[in-house]
Amino acid sequence: MNDRTFDRPVFVKTGEVRVEEIGCLADAFRFLQEWPKNRRGPIFDTALRACQRAYDGQVPMSVARDAFAGFARSAKILDDISAAMPWMTAPKTGHGGVSA
């Protein structure tokens, strides 16, 4: 695993039906750079600073991931992918994961 990869991705809504996976610092930095300037604020700044500090090795990657997820939650773009696609997390039964 890359040392700049999150232990689990953050999923953000980028449109009506589009969901984007943020799985590493590079993804988070790109997303934050593209975020509209008029929608930035203290929580955005905290997420960006946490990602920068994780990049510099000053804080664990989990701090950057949690800060990014907090920003996404506050911006109302955090997506609970397990709720959106329950087939991804449902227990497999029978042959090939198909219920009888």
MARLUMBA-779003 format. One line per 8 residues: number of its first residue (from 1); for each residue x, y, z of N, C-alpha, C, O. Coordinates in Angstrom, 3 decimals. Each point is the difference from the previous one (the first is absolute). Layout:
<recs>
NUM	X Y Z X Y Z X Y Z X Y Z  ...
</recs>
This chain:
<recs>
1	0.852 -1.185 0.000 -0.852 1.185 0.000 0.890 1.238 0.000 0.986 0.060 0.734  -1.327 0.902 -1.537 0.706 1.268 -0.054 -0.140 0.699 1.341 -1.073 -0.021 0.603  2.151 0.643 -0.129 -0.054 0.665 1.298 -0.838 1.271 -0.030 -0.213 0.616 1.045  -0.262 -0.213 -2.210 -0.864 1.179 -0.110 -1.417 -0.374 -0.416 -0.753 0.827 -0.514  0.406 -2.088 0.746 -1.327 -0.508 -0.321 -0.812 -0.106 1.290 0.523 -0.421 1.032  -1.782 0.797 -1.089 -0.876 -0.117 1.155 -0.286 -1.476 0.275 0.000 -0.818 -0.919  -0.244 0.484 2.186 -0.321 -1.391 0.348 -1.342 -0.425 -0.585 -0.222 -1.184 -0.252  -0.666 2.140 0.037 -1.263 -0.245 -0.708 -0.385 1.311 -0.693 0.201 1.081 0.554
9	-0.745 -1.181 -1.743 -0.292 1.226 -0.759 -1.168 0.790 0.572 -0.820 -0.511 0.764  0.778 1.761 -1.159 -1.131 0.885 0.287 -0.744 0.162 -1.318 0.626 0.238 -1.034  -1.937 -0.361 1.052 -0.794 0.163 -1.214 -0.762 1.312 0.089 -0.699 0.271 0.976  0.853 0.543 -2.029 -0.651 1.304 -0.030 -0.882 0.112 -1.232 0.317 -0.528 -1.066  -1.432 1.229 1.239 -0.914 0.251 -1.114 0.540 1.188 -0.788 0.283 1.055 0.566  -0.146 -1.235 -1.867 0.500 1.079 -0.843 -1.040 0.455 -1.007 0.301 0.789 -0.896  -1.494 -1.272 1.037 -1.101 0.363 -0.889 -1.249 -0.725 0.455 -0.011 -0.639 1.052  -1.025 0.738 -1.837 -1.265 -0.649 0.350 0.147 -1.513 0.166 -0.548 -0.580 0.937
17	1.281 -0.050 -1.839 0.116 -1.456 0.054 1.445 -0.481 0.075 0.232 -1.203 0.121  0.725 2.086 -0.189 1.399 -0.395 -0.036 0.597 0.014 1.405 -0.192 0.942 0.769  0.925 -2.018 -0.455 0.705 -0.119 1.271 1.473 -0.218 -0.324 0.341 -0.792 -0.878  0.523 1.497 1.593 1.438 -0.101 -0.232 0.667 -0.617 1.216 -0.338 0.325 1.138  1.282 -1.212 -1.386 0.759 -0.648 1.065 1.275 0.797 0.260 0.781 0.257 -0.916  -0.582 0.128 2.168 1.227 0.686 0.414 0.769 -1.014 0.841 -0.354 -0.257 1.151  1.394 -0.311 -1.724 0.702 -1.097 0.650 1.407 0.303 0.474 0.643 -0.837 0.633  -0.163 2.038 -0.940 1.372 0.328 0.383 0.160 1.513 0.103 -0.910 0.759 -0.332
25	2.075 -0.339 0.795 0.251 1.435 0.135 -0.076 0.726 -1.337 -0.526 1.111 -0.067  1.040 -1.720 -0.994 -0.040 0.658 -1.314 -1.445 0.283 -0.412 -0.301 1.077 -0.514  -0.592 -2.045 0.740 -1.418 0.201 -0.317 -0.583 1.136 0.838 -0.727 0.854 -0.507  1.058 -0.861 1.800 -0.529 1.030 0.904 0.500 1.387 -0.403 -0.780 0.951 -0.044  2.072 -0.832 -0.250 0.554 1.294 -0.412 -0.668 0.503 -1.279 -0.360 1.173 -0.097  0.195 -2.068 -0.885 -0.633 0.406 -1.260 -1.418 0.475 0.244 -0.412 1.039 -0.517  -0.344 -1.806 1.313 -1.380 0.363 0.283 -0.070 1.351 0.713 -0.816 0.850 -0.359  1.658 -0.653 1.357 -0.011 1.261 0.757 0.414 1.179 -0.873 -0.557 1.089 0.136
33	1.517 -1.284 -1.026 0.418 1.085 -0.895 -1.118 0.409 -0.947 -0.114 1.168 -0.370  -0.710 -2.131 -0.021 -1.097 0.275 -0.928 -1.249 0.535 0.699 -0.938 0.448 -0.659  0.923 -0.496 1.993 -1.168 0.450 0.754 -0.183 1.500 -0.215 0.977 0.746 0.068  -2.208 -0.282 -0.327 -0.232 1.427 -0.275 0.483 0.895 1.149 -0.281 -0.265 1.169  0.998 1.307 -1.518 0.568 0.908 1.003 -1.072 0.650 0.860 0.224 0.256 1.183  -1.377 0.011 -1.761 -1.062 0.650 0.780 -0.678 -0.952 0.981 -0.825 0.436 0.802  1.159 -1.736 -0.850 -0.575 -0.975 0.933 1.024 -0.489 1.021 -0.280 -0.911 0.779  1.459 1.514 -0.783 1.046 -0.392 0.941 -0.201 0.723 1.321 -0.547 1.102 0.047
41	0.989 -1.731 1.004 -0.136 0.596 1.327 0.935 -0.700 0.975 0.939 -0.678 -0.418  -1.189 0.837 1.712 0.903 -0.570 0.999 0.104 -1.528 -0.047 1.072 -0.550 0.248  -2.164 -0.132 -0.561 0.061 -1.463 -0.055 0.788 -0.443 -1.226 0.753 -0.973 0.062  -0.919 1.674 -1.165 0.817 -0.253 -1.193 1.477 0.199 0.344 0.839 -0.840 -0.327  -0.529 1.959 0.990 1.386 0.308 0.369 0.589 -1.078 0.902 1.166 -0.368 -0.145  -1.966 -0.131 1.068 0.453 -1.060 0.902 0.319 -1.272 -0.769 1.018 -0.643 0.255  -1.881 0.279 -1.192 0.232 -1.199 -0.814 1.258 0.151 -0.834 0.812 -0.923 -0.071  -0.641 2.070 -0.558 1.187 0.233 -0.820 1.267 -0.054 0.853 0.994 -0.612 -0.391
49	-1.038 1.249 1.545 1.157 0.018 0.896 0.327 -1.418 0.490 1.172 -0.368 0.086  -2.198 -0.426 0.234 0.221 -1.377 0.445 0.645 -0.830 -1.110 0.894 -0.804 0.265  -1.337 0.994 -1.489 0.598 -0.722 -1.128 1.449 0.423 -0.205 0.859 -0.839 -0.273  -0.583 2.120 0.401 1.374 0.489 -0.144 0.899 -0.565 1.098 1.141 -0.385 -0.258  -1.661 0.338 1.476 0.784 -0.525 1.118 0.234 -1.504 -0.151 1.068 -0.493 0.363  -2.048 -0.241 -0.893 0.178 -1.434 -0.244 1.037 -0.214 -1.104 0.824 -0.911 0.082  -0.869 1.747 -1.100 0.967 -0.073 -1.091 1.418 0.203 0.525 0.939 -0.661 -0.443  -0.798 1.580 1.391 1.308 0.292 0.593 0.394 -0.999 1.082 1.097 0.090 0.551
57	-1.975 -1.036 -0.239 0.297 -1.011 0.995 -0.191 0.463 1.435 0.464 -0.660 0.930  -1.139 1.783 -0.737 -0.191 0.549 1.342 -1.188 -0.605 0.730 -0.039 0.015 1.230  -0.923 -0.544 -1.959 -1.170 -0.657 0.596 -0.271 -1.284 -0.778 0.414 -0.123 -1.153  -1.105 -0.833 1.774 -0.348 -1.241 -0.708 -0.986 0.260 -1.146 -0.726 0.994 -0.007  0.724 -1.900 -0.942 -0.924 0.098 -1.133 -1.449 0.001 0.471 -0.855 0.617 -0.636  0.569 -1.294 1.732 -1.375 -0.056 0.500 -0.504 1.387 0.390 -1.196 0.271 -0.107  2.080 0.601 0.552 -0.397 1.370 0.351 -0.433 0.745 -1.257 -1.014 0.698 0.006  1.782 -0.846 -1.084 -0.349 0.659 -1.264 -1.311 -0.555 -0.546 -0.855 0.759 -0.456
65	0.696 -2.074 0.499 -1.233 -0.616 -0.511 -1.217 0.484 0.796 -1.027 0.358 -0.576  1.157 -0.354 1.899 -1.122 0.426 0.835 -0.315 1.481 -0.200 -1.168 0.390 0.004  2.195 0.432 -0.179 -0.222 1.429 -0.240 -0.682 0.210 -1.349 -0.901 0.832 -0.115  1.323 -1.579 -0.906 -0.631 0.112 -1.313 -1.457 -0.459 0.081 -0.887 0.644 -0.560  0.641 -1.754 1.257 -1.374 -0.494 0.152 -0.856 1.016 0.759 -1.172 0.188 -0.325  1.748 0.464 1.328 -0.726 1.030 0.739 -0.354 1.182 -0.877 -1.096 0.552 0.092  2.036 -0.168 -0.944 -0.276 1.075 -0.962 -1.144 -0.410 -0.928 -0.928 0.775 -0.231  1.002 -2.001 -0.300 -1.038 -0.480 -0.919 -1.366 -0.047 0.704 -1.019 0.347 -0.597
73	1.005 -0.772 1.848 -1.254 -0.049 0.760 -0.563 1.404 0.173 -1.197 0.219 -0.185  2.059 0.733 0.541 -0.470 1.376 0.228 -0.492 0.644 -1.295 -0.897 0.843 0.024  1.486 -1.240 -1.156 -0.416 0.531 -1.296 -1.196 -0.768 -0.569 -0.503 0.319 -1.078  0.058 -1.336 1.821 -1.138 -0.832 -0.397 0.237 -0.741 -1.316 -0.904 -0.169 -0.818  2.171 -0.273 0.643 0.336 -0.780 -1.191 0.531 -1.381 0.358 0.337 -0.781 -0.889  -0.257 0.469 2.190 0.461 -1.315 0.425 -1.053 -1.025 -0.376 -1.186 0.184 0.276  1.624 -1.267 -0.908 -0.937 -1.039 -0.418 0.305 -1.277 0.759 1.154 -0.421 0.080  -2.183 -0.192 0.476 0.141 -1.287 0.672 -0.160 -1.070 -1.065 -1.112 -0.440 -0.290
81	2.219 0.030 -0.285 -0.025 -0.916 -1.132 -0.615 -1.351 0.381 -0.607 -0.651 -0.850  0.750 0.217 2.104 -0.580 -1.287 0.385 -1.520 0.057 -0.013 -0.654 -1.006 -0.277  0.082 2.174 0.574 -1.450 0.142 -0.063 -0.465 0.128 -1.446 -1.096 -0.441 -0.346  1.930 1.046 -0.494 -0.366 0.202 -1.395 0.061 -1.296 -0.788 -0.796 -0.208 -0.916  1.740 -0.672 1.266 0.166 -1.247 -0.723 0.130 -1.154 0.987 1.107 -0.485 0.231  -2.215 0.035 0.355 0.071 -1.041 1.030 0.553 -1.321 -0.510 0.490 -0.801 0.796  -0.554 0.552 -2.082 0.528 -1.243 -0.547 1.502 -0.103 0.213 0.554 -1.099 -0.025  0.111 2.226 0.234 1.446 -0.026 0.205 0.358 -0.535 1.388 1.078 -0.566 0.176
89	-1.949 0.733 0.796 0.309 -0.383 1.361 -0.856 -1.157 0.501 0.207 -0.481 1.115  -1.168 0.026 -1.922 -0.889 -1.094 0.425 0.784 -1.292 0.100 0.908 -0.239 -0.796  -1.247 -0.600 1.767 0.695 -1.285 0.106 -0.297 -0.876 -1.203 -1.119 -0.029 -0.513  2.138 -0.677 0.080 -0.177 -0.896 -1.133 -0.624 -1.302 0.476 0.356 -0.516 1.060  -1.288 -0.016 -1.847 -0.647 -1.267 0.314 -0.010 -0.871 -1.230 0.005 0.507 -1.122  -0.017 -1.793 1.312 -0.109 -0.910 -1.140 1.206 0.080 -0.909 1.082 0.412 0.418  -1.273 -0.807 -1.659 1.081 -0.018 -0.993 0.130 1.354 -0.665 -0.967 0.527 -0.550  2.157 0.033 0.601 0.256 1.259 -0.681 -0.728 1.175 0.600 -0.180 1.016 -0.672
97	-0.247 -1.122 1.923 -0.660 1.108 0.659 -1.449 0.203 -0.389 -0.575 1.044 0.305  -0.034 -2.021 -0.976 -1.399 0.110 -0.424 -0.863 -0.787 0.962 0.284 -1.161 0.293  -1.340 1.793 0.201 -0.920 -0.683 0.905 -0.846 -1.001 -0.778 -0.335 0.225 -1.162  -0.002 -1.322 1.810 -0.822 -1.028 -0.649 -1.464 0.339 0.129 -0.852 -0.745 -0.484
</recs>
